[in-house]
């Protein structure tokens, strides 16, 4: 081979993002240029497999490489899925043919190159680890990814912790201490998995909608403009971030509550894993204008203060909590780097 290229493909329910790296771990496509195309996942796996190939081809075209230069491809998707990329029922991939579909194996057939699989949270977290520590084997990083649900990932000394079957680090389904979050006599929120009190039931877009609806029933919020807004595909809950950034007290209170819950989750994770750093990623942490920065500072400040108040002293003193350094392209970059790591392990 004249080149040794490792592709990263991040497949979601809406779009596919692609990038590439080399043996040195350099991301070869600039942040403004990385590939992004529609996934057409709602139309089923076969068209999406072709879109994945198209995204890979576009990434190769950007760096002047060919498929024969590709040593390994890293693929990530929303979970749940097995270690080998056999997908279970996912709200993000809402076509029946995705159920029990072996996406890694099938993509390998389409591309004719080795393909490895990770879930999207693990891929994004690995990029954050590599961004901070490169190929170092001394650090432990735990990540919480805030979106429709609450994703989690644990990178232990440079290795993704998947668990025995691929379902490790499901931080969104750790139960939080309800006495710290639910007033006496109020119902404990139910997670999308059907269980009460999961972290995802407090920290996610789904949780935001639930607590918004509860809050709008209170007398002090009867005149809030949200009452006049039609709720189409969670549009009211999605509008809360901009409202909070613009200083709306009701919206700010909802995010303050989520930040407190996230801090309590980090206390439990600190007791289990004792990481060097927690990374917070997802849509809430994006935005570069002044109002967005103020909101992020407020949110992460409450996460930190809750953690410092509730954690053991040594944990509170030594564990860092930071916003993710990469957002929309972290998954494809992490997948490319994980393909590189795999190739080095097995001698590709």
C-alpha distance (Angstrom), angle and dihedral (degrees) to the residues before:
residue distance angle dihedral
X1 . . .
X2 3.77 . .
X3 3.82 90.3 .
X4 3.79 136.1 21.8
X5 3.79 109.1 -141.5
X6 3.80 130.0 176.5
X7 3.81 116.2 -160.8
X8 3.78 125.4 -152.5
X9 3.82 120.0 -157.5
X10 3.81 120.4 -174.6
X11 3.80 109.7 -165.1
X12 3.78 120.7 -165.9
X13 3.76 136.3 167.7
X14 3.81 90.2 -94.8
X15 3.79 109.3 26.6
X16 3.80 147.4 4.1
X17 3.79 122.9 -129.7
X18 3.78 124.2 -163.2
X19 3.78 139.5 -170.5
X20 3.81 140.2 151.7
X21 3.78 141.2 -134.0
X22 3.81 137.1 -172.4
X23 3.80 137.9 -137.7
X24 3.81 90.2 -76.9
X25 3.81 92.6 55.2
X26 3.80 94.2 -113.6
X27 3.79 114.7 152.7
X28 3.79 100.8 -127.3
X29 3.81 99.2 -161.7
X30 3.80 121.0 66.2
X31 3.81 117.6 -118.3
X32 3.81 91.4 -110.9
X33 3.81 94.0 50.4
X34 3.81 106.6 44.9
X35 3.79 116.9 127.2
X36 3.79 120.0 -94.0
X37 3.82 123.3 171.5
X38 3.79 136.8 153.2
X39 3.80 116.7 -81.7
X40 3.84 97.9 -155.8
X41 3.81 86.0 -152.3
X42 3.80 91.5 156.1
X43 3.82 87.5 65.8
X44 3.80 93.2 58.8
X45 3.80 139.3 -98.6
X46 3.78 101.7 -65.3
X47 3.79 96.8 63.8
X48 3.81 90.6 41.7
X49 3.80 91.6 54.0
X50 3.79 88.4 56.9
X51 3.80 90.2 47.9
X52 3.80 89.2 52.4
X53 3.80 89.6 53.5
X54 3.80 89.6 48.1
X55 3.82 91.7 51.1
X56 3.79 90.0 49.6
X57 3.79 91.2 49.9
X58 3.79 91.5 50.5
X59 3.80 90.8 51.6
X60 3.81 90.8 49.7
X61 3.81 91.1 48.6
X62 3.81 90.1 53.9
X63 3.81 91.7 57.4
X64 3.80 97.9 35.5
X65 3.81 95.2 -113.8
X66 3.81 135.7 133.4
X67 3.80 132.9 -137.8
X68 3.80 90.3 -104.4
X69 3.83 87.0 62.5
X70 3.81 90.8 60.1
X71 3.80 111.9 101.5
X72 3.81 95.8 -179.8
X73 3.79 139.8 -10.6
X74 3.80 123.1 -137.9
X75 3.81 115.1 -151.1
X76 3.78 126.9 -171.5
X77 3.80 130.1 -178.0
X78 3.79 137.8 167.0
X79 3.78 112.4 -77.9
X80 2.88 164.8 -102.6
X81 3.79 96.1 98.0
X82 3.79 140.3 134.0
X83 3.81 123.4 -102.9
X84 3.81 88.9 -95.4
X85 3.79 94.6 50.9
X86 3.78 101.6 -98.4
X87 3.78 102.5 152.8
X88 3.78 124.7 -135.8
X89 3.79 123.2 -157.5
X90 3.80 107.3 -55.4
X91 3.82 128.7 -175.1
X92 3.81 87.9 -142.6
X93 3.81 94.8 56.6
X94 3.77 102.5 49.3
X95 3.79 103.2 175.9
X96 3.82 117.0 101.5
X97 3.81 93.7 -130.0
X98 3.82 90.4 66.9
X99 3.81 90.8 67.5
X100 3.83 108.6 104.5
X101 3.82 89.7 -5.4
X102 3.81 114.3 154.2
X103 3.80 96.6 -137.7
X104 3.82 96.6 172.9
X105 3.79 94.6 51.3
X106 3.79 93.8 44.3
X107 3.80 93.8 48.2
X108 3.79 89.9 50.3
X109 3.81 88.5 56.8
X110 3.80 91.8 49.9
X111 3.81 95.7 46.9
X112 3.79 100.0 35.9
X113 3.81 89.3 -139.7
X114 3.83 131.2 102.7
X115 3.82 111.5 -85.8
X116 3.80 128.1 -164.9
X117 3.80 125.4 -166.9
X118 3.81 135.9 -138.4
X119 3.76 132.0 160.4
X120 3.80 115.1 -105.8
X121 3.81 95.6 -107.7
X122 3.80 92.5 54.2
X123 3.79 92.1 47.7
X124 3.80 93.2 50.9
X125 3.81 91.8 46.4
X126 3.79 92.0 50.1
X127 3.80 89.5 54.9
X128 3.82 88.9 53.2
X129 3.80 90.5 49.9
X130 3.80 92.0 49.2
X131 3.82 91.4 45.5
X132 3.80 90.1 56.2
X133 3.80 104.1 31.3
X134 3.85 107.6 14.8
X135 3.82 109.1 -154.9
X136 3.80 93.0 -19.2
X137 3.80 116.9 141.6
X138 3.80 99.7 -160.6
X139 3.83 105.2 78.8
X140 3.81 137.7 78.6
X141 3.81 119.9 -150.6
X142 3.80 127.9 -174.8
X143 3.79 121.0 -168.6
X144 3.78 135.4 -164.3
X145 3.81 116.0 -161.9
X146 3.80 113.8 -160.9
X147 3.79 116.6 -151.5
X148 3.79 137.4 111.1
X149 3.80 83.3 -32.8
X150 3.80 131.9 9.9
X151 3.79 114.5 -93.4
X152 3.77 124.8 -165.3
X153 3.77 139.7 -166.8
X154 3.78 138.6 179.3
X155 3.80 123.7 -156.6
X156 3.81 110.1 -167.9
X157 3.80 114.5 -166.3
X158 3.78 92.8 -31.1
X159 3.81 97.1 -42.3
X160 3.80 127.6 105.8
X161 3.80 110.2 -122.0
X162 3.80 104.9 -136.2
X163 3.78 101.3 160.2
X164 3.79 125.1 -132.5
X165 3.81 95.0 -58.9
X166 3.81 103.9 22.6
X167 3.79 98.3 -93.8
X168 3.81 98.5 102.0
X169 3.82 123.6 128.8
X170 3.81 94.4 28.6
X171 3.81 88.7 158.7
X172 3.80 92.4 166.2
X173 3.81 89.6 70.9
X174 3.79 98.0 51.9
X175 3.80 109.3 113.9
X176 3.80 116.0 -117.5
X177 3.83 125.8 -146.1
X178 3.79 101.7 -90.6
X179 3.81 93.3 -163.2
X180 3.80 87.7 67.9
X181 3.81 94.8 49.2
X182 3.81 112.2 25.1
X183 3.83 121.0 65.2
X184 3.78 115.7 -127.7
X185 3.78 111.5 -82.8
X186 3.81 94.6 18.5
X187 3.82 121.6 116.2
X188 3.79 119.1 -103.0
X189 3.83 108.2 -116.7
X190 3.80 116.7 -107.7
X191 3.80 120.0 -130.5
X192 3.79 123.3 -134.1
X193 3.82 87.0 -106.2
X194 3.81 88.4 64.8
X195 3.82 97.6 -109.5
X196 3.79 126.1 116.2
X197 3.78 124.2 -115.2
X198 3.81 102.1 11.5
X199 3.80 115.0 156.7
X200 3.81 88.8 -114.9
X201 3.80 88.8 61.7
X202 3.83 87.6 63.7
X203 3.81 104.1 30.3
X204 3.84 115.9 44.4
X205 3.78 141.3 66.8
X206 3.80 88.1 -91.1
X207 3.79 90.3 54.4
X208 3.80 90.6 46.0
X209 3.80 90.4 57.2
X210 3.81 91.8 49.3
X211 3.79 95.0 49.2
X212 3.81 91.6 42.4
X213 3.79 90.6 56.0
X214 3.80 90.8 47.4
X215 3.79 91.7 48.7
X216 3.79 95.1 48.2
X217 3.80 88.9 61.2
X218 3.81 91.5 63.7
X219 3.83 116.6 101.3
X220 3.82 93.5 -121.4
X221 3.80 90.7 59.4
X222 3.80 99.5 46.3
X223 3.81 92.2 107.6
X224 3.79 96.9 44.7
X225 3.85 113.3 132.3
X226 3.81 90.7 -123.9
X227 3.82 88.5 76.3
X228 3.80 88.1 67.6
X229 3.81 95.4 47.5
X230 3.80 119.6 96.8
X231 3.81 110.9 -126.6
X232 3.81 107.9 -132.8
X233 3.82 116.4 166.7
X234 3.81 92.5 -19.7
X235 3.80 91.8 -50.4
X236 3.80 92.7 149.3
X237 3.80 93.7 53.0
X238 3.80 91.1 43.5
X239 3.82 90.0 53.4
X240 3.80 91.5 58.1
X241 3.80 94.9 79.9
X242 3.80 93.1 59.8
X243 3.81 89.9 43.1
X244 3.79 91.3 52.7
X245 3.79 91.3 47.0
X246 3.81 87.9 53.2
X247 3.80 92.5 51.8
X248 3.82 103.8 -99.1
X249 3.82 103.7 163.0
X250 3.82 96.0 -148.7
X251 3.80 93.0 50.8
X252 3.80 92.1 44.1
X253 3.79 90.0 52.8
X254 3.81 91.6 54.4
X255 3.80 92.0 52.6
X256 3.81 91.7 43.7
X257 3.81 87.2 57.2
X258 3.82 91.4 50.1
X259 3.81 90.3 49.3
X260 3.81 90.7 52.7
X261 3.81 90.7 50.0
X262 3.80 90.9 49.5
X263 3.80 90.1 51.8
X264 3.81 89.4 53.2
X265 3.80 90.3 49.9
X266 3.80 89.6 53.4
X267 3.80 89.7 53.5
X268 3.79 90.1 58.9
X269 3.80 92.3 44.8
X270 3.80 90.9 49.6
X271 3.79 90.0 54.4
X272 3.81 90.8 50.8
X273 3.80 103.7 38.9
X274 3.82 109.0 11.4
X275 3.84 93.8 -146.8
X276 3.77 126.6 -170.1
X277 3.79 91.7 -129.2
X278 3.81 144.1 11.7
X279 3.81 117.0 -146.6
X280 3.81 121.3 -157.2
X281 3.80 115.6 -158.0
X282 3.78 140.3 162.2
X283 3.76 138.4 80.3
X284 3.80 96.1 -45.4
X285 3.78 91.5 63.3
X286 3.80 96.9 50.7
X287 3.79 127.2 95.5
X288 3.78 133.4 81.8
X289 3.81 104.6 -152.6
X290 3.79 120.0 104.7
X291 3.81 96.1 -101.3
X292 3.81 91.5 49.9
X293 3.79 91.5 50.3
X294 3.81 91.4 50.4
X295 3.80 90.6 49.5
X296 3.81 92.5 49.2
X297 3.81 91.0 48.3
X298 3.80 90.6 50.8
X299 3.81 93.4 46.4
X300 3.79 96.6 47.2
X301 3.80 90.1 42.0
X302 3.81 90.6 60.2
X303 3.82 91.1 45.7
X304 3.81 89.2 53.3
X305 3.80 96.7 43.7
X306 3.82 91.9 49.2
X307 3.79 91.0 48.5
X308 3.80 93.1 47.5
X309 3.81 91.2 49.2
X310 3.81 96.4 47.6
X311 3.82 105.6 31.3
X312 3.78 127.6 83.7
X313 3.79 111.3 -85.7
X314 3.81 95.5 -109.6
X315 3.81 91.4 49.9
X316 3.79 92.8 46.9
X317 3.79 91.0 49.3
X318 3.79 99.8 44.8
X319 3.82 110.7 29.4
X320 3.79 115.0 88.5
X321 3.81 123.1 -144.3
X322 3.80 116.1 -158.0
X323 3.79 141.7 165.0
X324 3.81 115.4 -108.4
X325 3.78 114.0 -91.6
X326 3.81 94.0 -146.0
X327 3.76 126.1 38.2
X328 3.79 126.7 170.4
X329 3.81 95.3 20.9
X330 3.82 99.1 39.5
X331 3.82 93.0 97.7
X332 3.81 98.1 55.0
X333 3.81 91.7 42.3
X334 3.79 91.2 50.3
X335 3.80 91.3 47.4
X336 3.81 91.4 52.3
X337 3.80 90.9 50.3
X338 3.80 92.0 46.6
X339 3.82 88.8 53.1
X340 3.81 87.4 52.9
X341 3.82 91.0 48.8
X342 3.82 91.7 49.3
X343 3.80 92.6 48.8
X344 3.80 91.0 51.9
X345 3.82 91.3 49.9
X346 3.79 96.9 50.3
X347 3.77 98.1 33.9
X348 3.81 101.3 -112.2
